Amino acid sequence: MTTLRRADAATVRELLTRLPALTWSWRVEEFPNAAAQLHWKITRDMAGAGAMVDTDLDLGGDEAMVVYGKETVDQIAVRVTEKVNPDSPEGQEFIQDAFADIVATVSAICGEPSRRVPGYYPRVHWQDSRHSVAVTGGGSSVLLSLMYHPPAGRR
């Protein structure tokens, strides 16, 4: 049996503290500098729509997808598991277990979720005045996403 890889609880905690703590405006043109601060490498620029990024998680490359809005970064979604075959029982079990464990870790840090969306691609959300965090499961991997909410008048 192959050992499938995923971020452990300490790594998830580090992502949840490191990403919001970056000092930057969340403007698209500043993302390359933010990526460098994180020791991430932009592997593909998607013509104003976003970028694919290799992180330091070593889960097969392109672990992060950055979604651009008109002028700002709308979302940073980090794949916290390696990609698996979602049609195999082993893959399904791995994604379900990883999703549950990562939701428990984020809940321990962020408190009770603000919203839960069940289904084939379950999603759990937490929100404060500056950021939203989401964990999405199902399919071939689990994603940990961070969305920034700028103060009024800053977008």
C-alpha positions in Angstrom: 0.0 0.0 0.0 1.3 3.4 -1.0 1.7 6.0 1.7 -0.2 9.1 0.6 1.2 12.5 1.7 -0.5 15.5 3.3 0.3 18.5 5.4 0.4 17.6 9.1 -1.3 19.7 11.8 1.8 21.7 12.5 2.1 22.7 8.8 -1.6 23.7 8.6 -1.1 25.8 11.7 2.0 27.4 10.2 0.1 28.2 6.9 -2.8 29.7 8.9 -0.4 32.1 10.8 2.1 32.8 8.0 -0.3 33.7 5.2 -2.4 36.3 7.1 0.8 37.7 8.8 2.4 38.7 5.5 2.7 42.5 5.1 1.4 43.3 1.7 -1.6 45.0 0.1 -3.0 41.9 -1.6 -2.6 43.8 -4.9 -1.8 41.5 -7.9 1.5 43.3 -8.7 2.7 42.7 -5.2 2.0 38.9 -5.2 5.5 37.9 -6.6 7.1 39.6 -3.6 4.7 37.9 -1.2 5.5 34.6 -2.8 9.2 35.2 -2.4 8.7 36.0 1.3 7.0 32.6 1.6 9.8 30.9 -0.4 7.2 29.9 -3.0 7.9 29.8 -6.7 5.4 31.0 -9.3 5.4 28.3 -12.0 2.7 29.6 -14.3 1.1 33.0 -14.8 -2.5 32.6 -16.1 -2.8 35.9 -18.1 -4.3 38.1 -15.4 -6.6 35.4 -14.0 -4.1 34.0 -11.4 -1.0 31.9 -10.9 0.1 28.4 -10.1 2.7 28.2 -7.3 5.1 25.6 -6.0 5.1 25.9 -2.2 7.5 24.3 0.3 5.0 21.5 1.1 6.5 19.0 -1.4 3.2 17.5 -2.4 3.8 17.1 -6.1 4.2 20.7 -7.3 1.7 23.4 -8.1 0.4 23.2 -4.5 -1.1 26.7 -4.6 -3.4 28.5 -6.9 -3.7 32.2 -6.6 -6.9 33.8 -8.0 -6.7 37.4 -9.2 -9.6 39.9 -9.3 -9.4 43.1 -11.2 -6.5 44.5 -9.2 -6.2 42.4 -6.1 -5.6 38.8 -5.1 -9.0 37.3 -4.3 -7.9 34.0 -3.0 -4.9 31.8 -2.2 -5.9 28.1 -2.3 -3.2 25.7 -1.1 -3.5 22.0 -1.8 -2.6 20.3 1.5 -2.7 16.8 0.2 -1.1 15.1 -2.8 -3.5 14.5 -5.7 -5.1 11.0 -5.6 -7.4 9.0 -7.8 -10.9 10.1 -6.5 -12.4 6.9 -8.0 -10.4 4.5 -5.9 -11.5 3.5 -2.4 -8.1 4.3 -1.0 -8.2 7.8 -2.6 -11.7 8.5 -1.2 -10.8 7.3 2.3 -7.6 9.4 2.2 -9.4 12.6 1.2 -12.2 12.1 3.7 -9.8 11.4 6.6 -7.5 14.3 5.6 -10.5 16.7 5.3 -11.7 15.7 8.7 -8.3 16.1 10.3 -7.6 19.5 8.6 -11.0 20.8 9.6 -10.3 19.8 13.2 -6.9 21.6 13.1 -8.4 24.8 11.6 -11.3 24.7 14.2 -8.8 24.4 17.0 -7.1 27.6 15.7 -10.1 29.6 14.3 -12.9 28.4 16.6 -16.4 27.2 15.5 -16.9 27.4 11.7 -19.2 30.1 10.4 -20.6 27.8 7.7 -20.6 24.2 6.7 -21.5 23.0 3.2 -22.0 19.2 2.9 -21.8 17.2 -0.3 -19.4 15.5 -2.6 -17.1 18.6 -2.3 -17.7 19.5 1.4 -16.6 22.9 2.5 -16.1 24.5 5.9 -15.7 28.2 6.4 -14.4 30.5 9.1 -14.5 34.3 8.9 -13.2 37.3 10.8 -13.1 41.0 9.9 -10.0 40.6 7.7 -10.0 37.1 6.3 -12.0 34.1 5.4 -10.6 30.6 5.6 -12.1 27.6 3.9 -11.3 23.9 3.8 -12.6 22.0 0.8 -12.6 18.3 0.4 -13.7 15.7 -2.2 -12.3 15.0 -5.6 -8.6 14.4 -5.8 -7.3 16.7 -3.0 -8.0 18.9 0.0 -7.6 22.6 -0.3 -7.0 25.2 2.4 -8.0 28.6 1.1 -7.5 32.1 2.4 -9.5 35.1 1.2 -8.7 38.7 2.2 -11.4 41.3 3.1 -9.9 44.7 2.7 -11.1 47.6 4.9 -13.9 49.7 3.3 -12.5 51.8 0.4 -9.3 49.8 -0.1 -10.4 47.7 -3.1 
